[in-house]
Structure formats: C-alpha cells, structure tokens
C-alpha cells in the first residue's frame, strides 16, 4: 500500500513527537509509586537529616513516599554508583553533597564521572564549617592562631573526619593560604574526632556547625572563624576566614541529583517543589537550626555550582598532594 507524501510526513512527525509526549505524560503522572532517595553517608548525620526533611516535604506535596535509603561506604562512592546505575525514571534520586565534588579528583579509579553521570536537580543548602580549637590553645583570634602555628611548625594536630573529607580540604585550604604547617590527623568520622579535640589530644579542627555548636556554647571548644563568605547569625562573634584571607570559602552543601537522562520534565517538577520548600518558613527555620543557609536555584545553576566546586577542589588536592586512605 502506498501513502501520499503528505500522509507520510504526518506519520513521521507524529512518530518523532511520541518520545516528547511520553515524557510530558510521565511527568504529569510522576510520581506514581514510591521514590528512593539515597544518602551516601551513615544515618543520623546532617545529610540524613536534610534528606528526611526534604523527603517528607516531597511526600506530602506529591502524594507518594520519598523514602531515605542510607548507603554509606567508600567516602560516599558506593551510594553514588547505585544512583548512577539506576533507571533514569525519577524513582531513584540522591542527596548530592560536597564530598561528591571532592571525590571526583581524589579518586582516579571511580567507575563513574559525577558531572557526566549525575543530572543536577535542585540545590538545597550550604553549611559553613567552623574553625575551632581546644580551650587550652593560646589563641583567641585568627592572627593569634596563625602566629602560634608559625611559632610551632608541625606541632599542631588538625583533626578531620577522614582524608579528603570536606573537613580535611577546608583545613588544607587554610594551611595553604595562611602558610602554616599543621599535622593532619584523620578520623573515621567527625563524631570520633570531637572527643579527642575536646580532651586536647588534637588541637584544632574544621567542624560541621551543628555538631560543634553545643561544645562551643559550653566553652569546651573555642570558635575562631567560620568558612562561609560572610559571618553567620548562629555564631555572630566568629569572623569569616576571608576577612583575613580574601577568597577563602569552604562550605559544605546539599542538593538533589538523579541518573543521567532522567526526563527534563521530571527534573523540573522536583526542582519546583524543592524551591517551594526552601521558601516555606518552617523548612527555612529547620535549616537555620541546623546551621544551614538556603541555597535555591535552577538545575542549571546547581550544575554550574557543582562544576565550579569540582574544579576548585581539584586544584587544592593536586597542590596539597592529597591521596585517599
């Protein structure tokens, strides 16, 4: 049977439109079943709390459970690879964190490329670190600490939550910009490092704000500065490090990622709902209680941010010669 040319053109155009129409239809009905949100670190920490906060919001707004699945291990690379290998249908998402940008350069044998294989969906928040010292350290300001460190090269122990962790690279950036020599002492987690910092077995650390605030307020640790671009209301007396070293900034951050090739319509739908959450007073209040700053934007904005962070930490990792444990 022969078809008129006009009919063939209509059939061809209709066939070409089918994938677009199916994506739109999928987005309109999404989600029609539970969605898994993978967290690449252990339960109980700030990333897990953030994921559950956003997951609950999405569950209530979209009518399907967004359940948190903690998959720690290998500095977050195990959970990340699960998402990379998942079907790109919007039913497996991940909480992307600052370690993802660091790991891209720290590990040279990963089975994935984070920027290439994970689609940015939505940024959520940034979380500054706090440069803190044991109460016995004879320094109350950044200039005093730098002077003390230069007078005692190689004698100050700097704890972290592990080699290549955000806490570690923040410290290495400080060492580079301040020109000081401190000994890095990696722990398996920040929670394990804090008791030794309080007891004085190590002298300083760049800590995550929520984990450190109670000890700072109790006088067991002394906050010298924060790593954000500006001072934080939650620690109003702590200056920003870039007041002394222009350009210094080392925030942790959280956002949502999805497997590459996840339909744009689904990504935009999730992005819209997360941005709505970030403008909600209750969610903003919860984030503030955790020491987090709201960080909303488009998927493209988040993608550029991740690329910039990856480039920044790649330069530091090369300069400092940081190798994975």
ABEGO torsion letter per residue (X at the ends): XBBBAAAAAAAAAAAAAAAAAAAAAAAAAOBABBBBBBBABBBGBAAAAAAAAAAAAAAAAAGBBBBBBBBBEGGGAAAAAAAAABBBAGABBBBBBAAAAAAAAABAABABBAAAABBBABBABBBBBBBBBBAABBBABAAAAAAAAAABBGABBBBBAEBGBAAAAAAAAAAAAAGBBBBBBBBABAAAAAAAAAAGABABBBBBAAAAAAAAAAGABBBABBABABBBAABAABBBAAAABBGBBBBBBBBBBBBBGBBAAAAAAAAAAAAAAAABAAAAAAAAAAGBBBBBEBAAAAAAAAAAAAAAAAAAAAAAGBBBX
